[in-house]
Amino acid sequence: MKKGQYTLGHKWLYYAIAIFLITVMLLFFRAKIQNDIIMETACLEEVEYELIMTEALFSQNCFAYYDEDLQRTIEGSIDFDKFNEETFNDCFKFLEQDVQITIYNRVLGDPASRNLTTEKLVKVYSYDNVELTVAKFTFEESLC
């Protein structure tokens, strides 16, 4: 028997174990990468926060000011007459999480303590008065 045949013939168990271990490691790394990708795409709280702020500041159905003379909604502005609990509930009835919006001293939403606050500079239209102020959007901190 030749030396190559002798080595291959007697060490087949080592080769089988090595191939098995390499296969298990590749499957483990594939599962780990796939799990990380799922965790990255499943965490969409930041996107939801941006959608909530956009809805509040840009939608005529929410708090955005509608100018009768121009016949259009002024984006990034707040009609302080619309800034009440009834409009808030109508505007955010689709929400699964709590949100709190504060302008001046008026607070809408759940007043419980939160961890993440974002501030946006807005124009507030109140009667014929226009002022520049900060709107605070407070959310629960993301679990991701």
N, C-alpha and C positions, 0 to 999 in steps of 0.2 A: 504494500500500500504506500502510495506517495505521501510525502509530508503534508501537502495541502489538503488532501482528502482526509488524512488522519485528524488534522486540526479542526476542519469543518465538521467532520463526522462526530467527534467527541464533544464539541462545544456548541451543539445546536440548542441546548437548553439555555445557555447564556445569551445567545442571539435572540431567542424567543422572548426571554425576560426583558432584554433591552428594548426590543420593538414594542412590547406591551407597555413598558414604562414611558417610552417616548410618546406613544399614542395617548396614554392617560394624561400626560403633561400637556400635550397639545389641546386635548378636549377641555382640560381645566382652564387653560389660558383663554381659549375661545369663549367659554362660559363666563369668565371673569370680565372680559372685554364687553361681551354682550350685556351683562348686568350693569356695567358702568354706563353704557350708552343709554340703556333704558332709564336709569336713574337721572341722567342729564336731561332727557327729553320729557320725563314725567313731571318734573318740577317746573310748573308754569305759573307760580304765584307772582313772579315779577311782571310777567306779561299781563296777568289779570289786574295788577295794580295800575299799570299804564292804561289799560282799557277803561278802568273805572274813572281815572282822572280825565281821560279824553272825553268820555261820555258826559261827565259833569261840566266840563269847560267848553265843549264844542257842540253839544246837542241842544236844539231848541226845546226839546221835550224835557230837558233837565233844567239847568240853572243858567244857561247862556242867554245873554241879552238879545232880544229881537228889536231892531230899529225899524219903526214904522215908516219913517221917511225914506229910508234906503230900501225897505222891503227885503231885508236880509238879516241873518243872525251874525252878530259880532263875535267871532271866535275868541276864546281866551278871556271872556268877560262874564261877569255874574250879574244877573238881575236880582237885586237884594229882595225885591217883592216876591220872587219865586223861591227864595232860599228859606224853605220851611219843611217841616216833617212830612207833610202830605206829598209835596213834590219829590222829596227824597225817597219816600216809600214807592211812589209810582216809577221813579227813574231807576231804582236799584232793586226791583222786586226779583230779578234773576240771580241775585248774589247768593252764594253759598257761605260766604264768610262775612264777618262784620267789618264795617268801615265807619270811620268818624271823620266829618268835615267840620273845620272851624274857620269862621271868618269873623273878625272883630271878637266879640264875646259870645256870639251865637254858635252853638254846637249842635250839629245834627248827627244822628246815628247813635250807636251804642256808646255810652260814656265810660265804659270799663277801660282800665289801663291797657295800653298797647305798647309795642316795642319799636315799631318802625314808623317814622314820621317823614313825610315828604312835603316840601313847601313849594308852592307855585305862585308866582307874581301875577296878579289879575287886576283888571279894572272892575270896580264895583259900581253899578248904576243903581242909585237909590233916588227915586223921584227925578228931579232934574240935576242932581248932584253926581259927579263922576269922581271917584277917588281910586288911587292906586294902592293896593294892599296885598297882604300875603294870605293865601288860603292854605291851611294845613290839612293834609290828608293823612290820617293815622290808620295803620293796618296792623293786623297780627303778624308777628315775625314769621317768616317762612320756615317750615320744618325741614327743608332740604339743606 
